[in-house]
Amino acid sequence: MFSELVRLVSRRPPGDYERGFVRSVFVRRKSPRNPRVERVIKAGWVIILIKSVAVLWAFDRYHVQVNPLWVIAPTIVFAALCTLVYLLRD
């Protein structure tokens, strides 16, 4: 405590004063998009579209007493979430 008082009175910076400053800055760019992953995402959306049409057809054809959105909606929501995670990464 006495050393801090002496430093305050003498206005001398402490020995580790220079360590408090930034010595370098690294700028990271957003990672480039991977065309292969984007093709997989597009193929996944096409498969989801085909599945949705098949579910609508099957529910209508076999008179299932459940709304087809109970099957289609979670698929679309989770696929949209995965797509957003990829697009908004970094």
C-alpha positions in Angstrom: 0.0 0.0 0.0 2.9 2.3 0.8 4.5 1.7 -2.6 1.2 2.7 -4.4 1.2 5.9 -2.4 4.8 6.7 -3.4 3.9 6.0 -7.0 0.9 8.2 -6.8 2.9 11.1 -5.3 5.9 10.7 -7.6 3.6 10.2 -10.7 5.8 7.5 -12.0 4.2 4.7 -14.0 4.6 1.1 -12.6 7.0 -1.3 -14.1 4.4 -3.3 -15.9 2.7 -0.1 -17.3 3.8 -0.9 -20.9 2.1 -4.3 -20.8 -1.3 -2.7 -20.6 -1.1 -1.5 -24.2 -2.0 -3.4 -27.4 1.1 -4.4 -29.2 -0.5 -5.9 -32.3 -3.9 -6.3 -33.9 -4.9 -9.2 -36.0 -7.8 -8.7 -38.5 -9.6 -11.9 -39.5 -11.6 -11.9 -42.7 -14.7 -13.8 -43.0 -13.9 -17.3 -44.2 -14.8 -17.9 -47.8 -17.9 -19.9 -48.6 -17.3 -23.5 -49.6 -19.0 -24.3 -52.9 -19.3 -28.0 -52.0 -21.2 -27.2 -48.8 -23.5 -24.8 -50.6 -24.3 -27.6 -53.2 -25.1 -29.9 -50.3 -27.4 -27.3 -48.7 -29.1 -26.8 -52.1 -29.5 -30.5 -52.6 -30.9 -30.8 -49.1 -33.5 -28.2 -49.8 -34.5 -30.0 -53.0 -34.9 -33.2 -51.0 -37.0 -31.4 -48.4 -39.2 -30.0 -51.2 -39.7 -33.5 -52.7 -40.4 -34.9 -49.2 -43.0 -32.2 -48.5 -44.8 -32.9 -51.7 -44.7 -36.7 -51.0 -46.1 -36.1 -47.5 -48.9 -34.0 -48.8 -49.8 -36.6 -51.4 -49.6 -39.5 -49.0 -51.7 -37.8 -46.3 -54.3 -36.9 -48.9 -54.2 -40.3 -50.6 -54.5 -42.4 -47.4 -56.8 -40.0 -45.5 -54.5 -39.6 -42.5 -56.3 -37.7 -39.8 -53.2 -35.6 -38.9 -52.4 -32.2 -40.4 -49.4 -32.7 -42.7 -47.8 -29.5 -41.4 -46.9 -31.5 -38.2 -44.5 -33.4 -40.4 -43.4 -30.7 -42.8 -43.0 -27.7 -40.5 -40.3 -29.1 -38.2 -38.3 -30.2 -41.2 -38.4 -26.8 -42.7 -37.6 -25.0 -39.4 -34.6 -27.1 -38.7 -33.3 -26.9 -42.2 -33.7 -23.1 -42.2 -31.8 -23.0 -38.9 -29.0 -25.1 -40.3 -28.8 -22.9 -43.4 -28.8 -19.7 -41.3 -26.0 -21.1 -39.1 -23.9 -21.7 -42.2 -24.6 -18.3 -43.8 -24.1 -16.3 -40.6 -21.0 -18.1 -39.4 -17.9 -16.2 -38.2 
